[in-house]
Amino acid sequence: MPRSAKLNWGRGRPARAVFLSLLFTATFALAQPPTPEPPTPDTPPSFPHLRIDRDSKTIELDGIIPIDPHAKPSTKVYLEVFVCTPDSKEHEALILTKAKASHLHAALLMLGLQPGQPGAFEWKDNQLTSTPPAGPALDITFIYTDKDGKEVQARPADWVLIESTGQHLSDSDPPGQFLFAGSKFITTDTGERYRADTDGTLIGLTTFGTETIAWSQVLSPQADIQPPDWIADRTRVPPYNTPVKIRIRPLTASAAPTPQPPTPDSPAPK
């Protein structure tokens, strides 16, 4: 980002509406065949590596496992995000997807959701303060096929161990959840940009303040503020390069699925 870039921290700015309008228009146009049918209001835009089912209020992304916590018995993969995009945080993410964060933002808008805001850390009077993220709650499920050909569904937080306690993130008290935070927009010399597209923070764990989808607990990615404490559970994370679907739905009683108990096909700790 150029040194002269300025951050637009506000929500609901006209720039955001213009950006998303252009995003919808450009993506829809590029997705059409050479002799397109006249578009209808019910025809959703087409986003690469992302599918939208508005009837069931479901979004699915394609991804893979970019880490290998099974390389050695002593291997520990410390995590900062649940899902990232290429050339960003692959070494500290559970899943890598080629879907763009701005496309996911647009898809969530299509489900009728409005973003809140990412969490943040701020120094005031020589004291560090934190602001938790806000936004509509989401249900997220990781889905993959194990070595026996069985479909496995898992909660993302079940794949994360808190090193200091030995508990899974899903057992936190109080429990955390995923929120449609909506990232941020930045103004650069070349125009408006969606920050999560440049940072790769599609589904966050720690609080960078740029996540499209944020984890509700405020966790610092900076070791001098909070020591790294979140590692990939090698008994539950599938092998390196395993294809994984990321299913996202609004968190409602009718929409939230019940994931199956983890049945890892990964090597057990020695």
N, C-alpha and C positions, 0 to 999 in steps of 0.2 A: 504494500500500500504506500503511495507517495507520502512524503513527509507532510505535505500540505493537506492531506485528507482530514476531513472533519466527520465526527460521528453524529448521526441523528438519533438521539436516544428516545425521542417522543414516539408515542403510539398514535395511530390513526392519521398520520401525516398525509397530505395529498400525494407526496412522492411515492408512498407505499401503494396507494390505489393505482397510480399511473403505471408503476412497475409491474404490478400483478396483471393489470389490463393488457399491457404489452406482452407479458409472459404468456397469457392465455391466447392472445391473438396470434403471436408468432408460432407457438407450439402447435396450435390447431392448424394453421396454414401449412406448416412443414409436414404434418402427419397425413395430409390428404393425398389421394392417388392423383395421377395426371388428369383424369376426367372425373372430378368429384361430384358426388351427389350434393344437392343443396343442403347445407347444414340445418339442423333443427335444434330447438332449445334443449331437447333431451339427449343430444349427442355430446358426450363428454370429450374433452381434449385428450390426446394420446401423449403420455409421458414415457420415455424410455425407462425400462426396468421397474415400472410402477403400474399397478392396476387399481382401478377404482370401481367399486360396486355401490352405487348410491342407494339401491333398494335395501341392501343389508347394512349400509353405512360401514363398509369395510374397505380398507386400503391394504394392498400387499406389495412389498418390495422384494426384489431378488438380491441375495447377498451370498457371501462365502465366509468361512472362518479364516482370518488372516494371520492368526497366531498359532504357535505350537507349544502349548504348555506341557506336552508329553515328551519333549525332546530328551530330557534327562529327569531322573527322579527328583533332583534338586531344583529343577527349573521353576521359577516363579515369574509369571507375567503380571506386572502391575497395570492396572486399568485406569483410564481417565474418561473414556466414553464407552457407551454400549455399541453404537453404530457410527461409523465414520465414512467418508468418501475418499476416493483415491488421492494419493500424494498428500496425506494430512497426518493422521494419527493411527495408522495401521498397526504399529507395534504396541499400542496400548488400547486396542479396541477388541470387542468380542466379535463383531461382524463388520465386514467391508461391503459397501454397496456402490454401484455406479449411478444409482438414482440421485438426482440433484435435490438438495435441501429445499430450494425454492419451489421445485415441483411438488414436494411433499407438503409444503405450506399451502400451495394452491389447492391441492387435493383435499386437505383438511377444511379449507374454506368451502369447498364444494359440498362437504358433508354438513354444512351449516354451522361450523364452529368458528369462533372468533378468538384470535390469540390474546394471551395475557402479556407477560413480559418475562425475560430471563432473570435469574437471580444475579446478585452482584455483591462484590466486596468493595468497601470504600474506607479510606482513612479519614477520620475526623478528629481534630484536636489530639493528634498522636495516638489515636485509638482506632483499631480496626473494627468496623461494623459490617454486618451482612444483611442483605435483603433477600428473602426467599423468592423463588420464581412463582409466577401465577399463571393461570389459564385453565381451560377445560381439562378435566381428567381423562386419561386415555387408558385403554386396555391394550397391552402389547404382548404378543405371543411369538416365540421363535419355533419354527417348524422345520424338521429335517427328517431324512430317512436313514435309519441305522443300518448296520452291516447285515442284518437279517431281513432287510426290506420293509421293516415296520416304520410307519410314520410316528414320530415322536413330537409332542408339543411340550414346550417348557416356558416357564416364566423367566424373563431375562435376569431378574434378581437372584434366581436360584443358581445361576452360573457364577455368581460373584461371592467370594469369601472375604470376610473382614479379618485380616490377618491377626490383629491384636486380640480378638475374642474367639476366633475359630468358628464363628457363626456365619450363616449366609446373610447376605444383604436383605433377603426377603423376610428374615426373622428380626429385623431391626424394630426397636421399640422407642418412639412411635414408628409405625411402618411408613415407608416412602411410597410414592406413586409417580406416574408419568403425567406431565402437563404440557399442553400445547402453548409453549411460551412465545414462539414466533420470531426468535432471533432478533436482529437489528438491521437497519439499513445504514449504509455509509455513503457519504458524498465524496467522490474523488475528482481528480482533474478530468477523468474520462466519463463521469456521470454517476448514476446511482448503482450501488451494488448491494446484494443480499449477503450479509456477513457470514452466515453459515455455509454459503457456497464457497467462500474463500478459505474459511477455517476448517471445514470438514466436520463441524459439530452438528451432525444430523440428529442423533439421539444421545444426549449427554448423560454422564454419571457425575463427574465433578462439575463445578460451577465456573465455566469460562465466561459466562455472560453473553454467549452468542448462539446458544442452542435453539434449534427449531422445536425440538421436544426436550424438555428438561426433566431431570430427576428432582423431586420435590425437596429432598434434603440438601442443605447447602454444604458442599464439601469442596475444600480448596484443592486445586491442582498444583499449588506451590508448596514445595517441601518445607520452606522456611515458615510457612503459616500453619500447615497441617501435614505431618509426616504421611507419606503414601501408605495406605492401609487396605487397599482393595485389589485383590488378586483373582485371576481366573481359576475356577475350580477344575483342576485337571481330571477329576473323576466324572465331571458332567459335561464339560465343553467337548464337542465332537472333534475328530481329527482335523488337522490343517487342511484347508481348501475344500471342506465339506460344503456343498450348497445348502443354504438356509433361506427359508421364506420368513419375512417379517410381517406379521399380520397386526394391523392397527385398527382399533374401533373406539368410538366414544365409550367411556366407562359408564354403562347403565346396567341395571339388573338383567335386562333381556339380551344385551349385546355381549356381556363379558363371558368368554368361554372358560371352562375349567380344564386347564392343562393337565395332561397325564403326568403321573410321577416320572421323574427323570429315569431313563433306562440307558445309561451311558454305554457306548460301544468303544470308548477310549481305553487305552491301557490303564490298568489300575496302578496306584503308587506302589513302588517297590520298597 
